[in-house]
């Protein structure tokens, strides 16, 4: 369970902002735990909690100042943070032999766009445009008057597989300035979901393995921290058959975009096989579609 994903600006508001966040989150965490138990034969789910820190888009404060306040605020609300993750790790992560893995870029290469019915292949691939949609975009207007005819009249966009009416979305995966690429929040959140579901590999090896953190003090610089910390040595596993994120309502369009992305990511056969076999042995039903393995709660007042 993700019990928070806040921007640096949220932390700058002070301890009261953090306490208010966890006070609102706590009853929803308890409800999700209870609901998950109903799905299991023994009724005792293994649930771990995680918190994602945005150190990718801004770094207004260091971990030595921010993290103790965060952990204290969660504890005061009766919540424990088992795992703490840095959002920048979803872009670039340490791999084997200390070689950096371009994690977001590797997921980009796994995208297999779903061609909408009747598409002609005119649209450039996502690897060139940086945009991914869940259907057919409105055709570009022809500049030549000779091309203007009844057959080239305006057409609305349409969602692939829409039920009755379309909810079309076009997702920006990155922006680029002076040769420097900045991944979008939606794309990094998609990587984050795949990591939590244990579905990403680097040459067959698991990525972003949580590192135990027993130090009393945190460093001053974010880059001195591993991408994922295990704060609770007795925590249930970090990767899971399904995920649930309790988030502020402003993340709703971002998570809609995440589902669009997850629906078009090609996952290697081996991790899918492992999850299917283990979940079946434990009697836990895992949806076939990766996007359906992620659920969300958007509490009012968060």
C-alpha positions as CSV (number, residue, x, y, z in Angstrom):
1,X,0.0,0.0,0.0
2,X,1.2,3.4,-0.9
3,X,0.2,5.7,1.9
4,X,1.6,8.9,0.4
5,X,3.1,10.5,-2.6
6,X,3.7,14.2,-1.9
7,X,5.6,16.9,-3.6
8,X,8.4,18.8,-1.9
9,X,6.1,21.8,-1.7
10,X,3.7,19.8,0.5
11,X,6.5,19.1,3.0
12,X,7.5,22.8,3.1
13,X,4.0,23.5,4.6
14,X,5.3,22.0,7.8
15,X,4.5,19.1,10.3
16,X,0.8,20.0,10.5
17,X,0.4,19.2,6.8
18,X,2.0,15.8,7.3
19,X,-0.1,15.0,10.3
20,X,-3.3,16.0,8.5
21,X,-2.3,13.7,5.6
22,X,-1.8,10.6,7.8
23,X,-4.9,11.3,9.9
24,X,-7.0,11.2,6.7
25,X,-5.1,8.1,5.3
26,X,-5.3,5.9,8.4
27,X,-8.9,4.7,8.2
28,X,-8.6,4.0,4.5
29,X,-5.5,1.9,5.1
30,X,-7.4,-0.1,7.7
31,X,-10.4,-0.6,5.3
32,X,-8.1,-1.8,2.5
33,X,-6.4,-4.3,4.8
34,X,-9.8,-5.7,5.9
35,X,-11.0,-5.9,2.4
36,X,-7.9,-7.7,1.2
37,X,-8.3,-10.3,4.0
38,X,-11.8,-11.2,2.7
39,X,-10.2,-12.4,-0.6
40,X,-7.9,-14.9,1.1
41,X,-8.8,-18.4,2.4
42,X,-7.0,-17.8,5.7
43,X,-8.1,-14.1,5.9
44,X,-4.6,-12.9,6.8
45,X,-3.1,-10.8,4.0
46,X,0.5,-9.8,3.9
47,X,0.4,-6.0,3.5
48,X,3.4,-3.7,3.5
49,X,3.3,0.1,3.4
50,X,5.4,2.4,1.3
51,X,5.8,6.2,0.7
52,X,7.2,7.8,-2.5
53,X,9.2,10.9,-2.1
54,X,9.4,13.3,-5.1
55,X,13.1,14.0,-5.3
56,X,13.0,14.1,-9.1
57,X,11.2,17.3,-10.0
58,X,12.5,19.3,-7.0
59,X,14.8,19.1,-4.0
60,X,13.8,21.9,-1.7
61,X,14.9,20.1,1.4
62,X,17.4,17.3,2.3
63,X,16.5,13.8,3.7
64,X,18.1,14.6,7.0
65,X,15.6,17.4,7.6
66,X,12.5,15.9,5.9
67,X,12.4,12.2,6.6
68,X,12.4,12.3,10.4
69,X,9.4,14.6,10.4
70,X,7.7,12.3,7.9
71,X,8.2,9.2,9.9
72,X,7.2,10.9,13.1
73,X,4.0,12.2,11.6
74,X,3.0,8.8,10.3
75,X,3.8,7.2,13.8
76,X,1.7,9.8,15.6
77,X,-1.3,8.8,13.3
78,X,-0.8,5.1,14.1
79,X,0.8,4.3,10.8
80,X,4.2,2.7,10.0
81,X,6.2,3.3,6.8
82,X,7.8,0.0,5.9
83,X,9.5,1.2,2.7
84,X,10.6,4.6,1.6
85,X,11.3,5.2,-2.1
86,X,12.8,8.1,-4.1
87,X,11.0,9.0,-7.3
88,X,14.3,9.6,-9.1
89,X,15.0,5.9,-8.7
90,X,12.2,5.3,-11.2
91,X,14.2,7.2,-13.8
92,X,17.7,5.9,-13.1
93,X,18.5,3.0,-10.7
94,X,21.6,1.1,-9.6
95,X,22.0,-2.2,-11.3
96,X,24.5,-5.0,-11.1
97,X,28.1,-4.1,-10.5
98,X,27.1,-0.5,-9.7
99,X,26.1,0.1,-13.3
100,X,23.3,2.6,-13.6
101,X,20.1,1.3,-15.2
102,X,18.0,3.7,-17.2
103,X,14.8,2.3,-15.8
104,X,12.3,4.7,-17.4
105,X,14.0,4.4,-20.8
106,X,13.9,0.6,-20.5
107,X,10.1,0.7,-19.9
108,X,9.8,3.1,-22.9
109,X,11.3,0.4,-25.1
110,X,8.8,-2.1,-23.8
111,X,5.8,-0.1,-25.0
112,X,3.7,-1.8,-27.6
113,X,1.1,0.7,-28.9
114,X,-2.4,-0.6,-29.4
115,X,-3.3,0.4,-32.9
116,X,-6.9,1.8,-33.0
117,X,-9.3,0.2,-35.5
118,X,-8.9,1.7,-39.0
119,X,-5.5,3.3,-38.3
120,X,-3.3,3.8,-41.3
121,X,0.1,3.9,-39.6
122,X,0.3,7.7,-40.3
123,X,0.9,8.5,-36.6
124,X,4.6,8.5,-35.6
125,X,5.6,5.9,-33.0
126,X,5.7,6.8,-29.3
127,X,9.5,6.4,-29.2
128,X,9.7,9.5,-31.5
129,X,6.8,11.7,-30.3
130,X,6.8,10.9,-26.5
131,X,3.0,10.7,-26.6
132,X,0.9,7.6,-25.9
133,X,-2.9,7.5,-26.4
134,X,-5.7,5.0,-25.6
135,X,-7.4,5.3,-29.0
136,X,-7.6,7.2,-32.2
137,X,-6.6,10.9,-32.2
138,X,-8.5,13.5,-34.2
139,X,-6.9,13.5,-37.7
140,X,-4.7,16.4,-38.4
141,X,-6.3,19.0,-40.7
142,X,-4.9,19.0,-44.2
143,X,-3.2,22.2,-45.2
144,X,-4.0,21.8,-48.9
145,X,-7.3,23.1,-50.1
146,X,-7.4,20.3,-52.7
147,X,-7.4,17.8,-49.8
148,X,-10.4,19.5,-48.1
149,X,-13.5,17.5,-49.0
150,X,-16.3,15.8,-47.3
151,X,-14.1,12.8,-46.8
152,X,-11.6,14.7,-44.8
153,X,-14.1,16.5,-42.5
154,X,-13.3,16.7,-38.8
155,X,-13.6,13.5,-36.8
156,X,-13.6,13.2,-33.0
157,X,-11.1,11.2,-31.1
158,X,-12.2,7.7,-30.0
159,X,-11.2,5.4,-27.2
160,X,-10.2,1.9,-28.2
161,X,-12.6,-0.6,-26.6
162,X,-15.0,2.2,-25.4
163,X,-18.2,1.1,-23.8
164,X,-20.8,3.4,-25.4
165,X,-18.9,6.6,-25.2
166,X,-15.2,7.4,-25.3
167,X,-12.9,8.7,-22.6
168,X,-10.0,9.6,-24.8
169,X,-6.6,10.3,-23.3
170,X,-3.3,11.4,-24.8
171,X,-0.4,11.0,-22.3
172,X,2.9,12.9,-22.5
173,X,5.7,10.6,-21.4
174,X,8.5,13.2,-21.4
175,X,9.6,16.7,-22.4
176,X,12.9,17.7,-23.7
177,X,15.0,20.9,-23.6
178,X,18.5,21.3,-24.9
179,X,18.9,17.6,-25.3
180,X,17.9,16.9,-21.7
181,X,14.9,14.6,-21.2
182,X,12.5,15.0,-18.3
183,X,10.2,12.1,-17.7
184,X,6.6,13.0,-16.9
185,X,5.0,12.3,-13.5
186,X,2.6,9.8,-15.1
187,X,5.4,7.8,-16.8
188,X,7.5,7.6,-13.6
189,X,4.3,6.6,-11.7
190,X,3.9,3.7,-14.2
191,X,7.5,2.6,-13.6
192,X,6.7,2.8,-9.8
193,X,3.7,0.5,-10.2
194,X,5.6,-2.1,-12.2
195,X,8.4,-2.1,-9.6
196,X,5.9,-2.6,-6.8
197,X,4.3,-5.4,-8.8
198,X,7.7,-7.1,-9.2
199,X,7.4,-7.1,-13.0
200,X,10.6,-5.3,-14.1
201,X,13.8,-7.0,-14.8
202,X,17.3,-5.9,-15.9
203,X,18.9,-8.8,-17.8
204,X,16.8,-11.2,-15.7
205,X,17.6,-9.5,-12.4
206,X,15.1,-7.7,-10.1
207,X,15.5,-4.0,-10.0
208,X,15.1,-1.6,-7.1
209,X,15.6,-4.2,-4.4
210,X,14.9,-2.5,-1.0
211,X,18.0,-1.9,1.1
212,X,17.9,-2.2,4.9
213,X,18.2,1.2,6.6
214,X,19.1,1.0,10.3
215,X,21.0,4.3,10.7
216,X,19.6,6.7,13.1
217,X,20.5,9.7,10.9
218,X,19.7,10.3,7.3
219,X,22.3,12.0,5.0
220,X,22.0,15.6,3.8
221,X,21.9,14.6,0.1
222,X,19.2,12.5,-1.6
223,X,21.7,10.8,-3.9
224,X,23.4,9.3,-0.8
225,X,20.2,7.2,-0.2
226,X,19.4,4.0,-2.0
227,X,16.3,4.3,-4.2
228,X,14.2,2.1,-1.9
229,X,14.8,1.8,1.8
230,X,13.4,-0.9,4.1
231,X,12.7,1.0,7.3
232,X,10.9,-1.9,9.1
233,X,13.0,-5.1,9.3
234,X,9.9,-7.2,10.0
235,X,7.9,-5.8,7.0
236,X,6.0,-7.9,4.6
237,X,7.7,-8.1,1.1
238,X,7.9,-4.9,-0.9
239,X,6.7,-6.4,-4.2
240,X,3.2,-7.7,-4.2
241,X,0.5,-9.4,-6.2
242,X,-1.5,-6.2,-6.2
243,X,-1.1,-2.6,-5.2
244,X,-3.2,0.0,-3.6
245,X,-2.4,3.7,-3.5
246,X,-4.1,6.2,-1.2
247,X,-3.5,9.5,-2.9
248,X,-4.8,13.1,-3.0
249,X,-7.5,13.7,-5.6
250,X,-5.1,15.8,-7.7
251,X,-3.4,12.5,-8.7
252,X,-6.6,11.1,-10.3
253,X,-5.7,12.2,-13.9
254,X,-2.1,11.1,-13.4
255,X,-3.3,7.6,-12.4
256,X,-5.7,7.4,-15.3
257,X,-2.7,8.0,-17.5
258,X,-0.8,5.3,-15.6
259,X,-3.5,2.8,-16.6
260,X,-3.2,3.8,-20.2
261,X,0.5,3.2,-20.1
262,X,0.3,-0.1,-18.2
263,X,-2.1,-1.4,-20.7
264,X,0.5,-1.0,-23.4
265,X,3.7,-2.3,-21.7
266,X,5.1,-5.6,-22.8
267,X,6.1,-7.7,-19.7
268,X,8.6,-10.5,-19.9
269,X,7.2,-14.0,-19.6
270,X,9.2,-15.1,-16.6
271,X,8.0,-12.6,-14.0
272,X,4.4,-13.1,-15.2
273,X,4.8,-16.9,-14.8
274,X,6.3,-16.5,-11.3
275,X,3.5,-14.3,-10.1
276,X,0.8,-16.6,-11.7
277,X,2.3,-19.8,-10.1
278,X,2.9,-18.3,-6.6
279,X,-0.5,-16.5,-6.4
280,X,-2.3,-19.7,-7.5
281,X,-0.6,-21.7,-4.8
282,X,-1.7,-19.2,-2.2
283,X,-5.3,-18.9,-3.5
284,X,-5.0,-15.2,-4.3
285,X,-6.6,-14.3,-7.6
286,X,-4.4,-12.0,-9.7
287,X,-6.0,-10.2,-12.7
288,X,-4.5,-11.1,-16.1
289,X,-4.2,-7.4,-17.1
290,X,-1.4,-5.6,-15.3
291,X,-3.3,-2.3,-15.0
292,X,-6.1,-4.2,-13.1
293,X,-3.6,-5.2,-10.4
294,X,-3.4,-1.6,-9.3
295,X,-6.2,0.0,-7.2
296,X,-6.6,3.4,-5.8
297,X,-8.3,5.3,-3.0
298,X,-8.8,9.1,-3.3
299,X,-10.1,10.2,0.1
300,X,-11.9,13.5,0.4
301,X,-10.0,16.1,2.3
302,X,-6.5,14.7,1.5
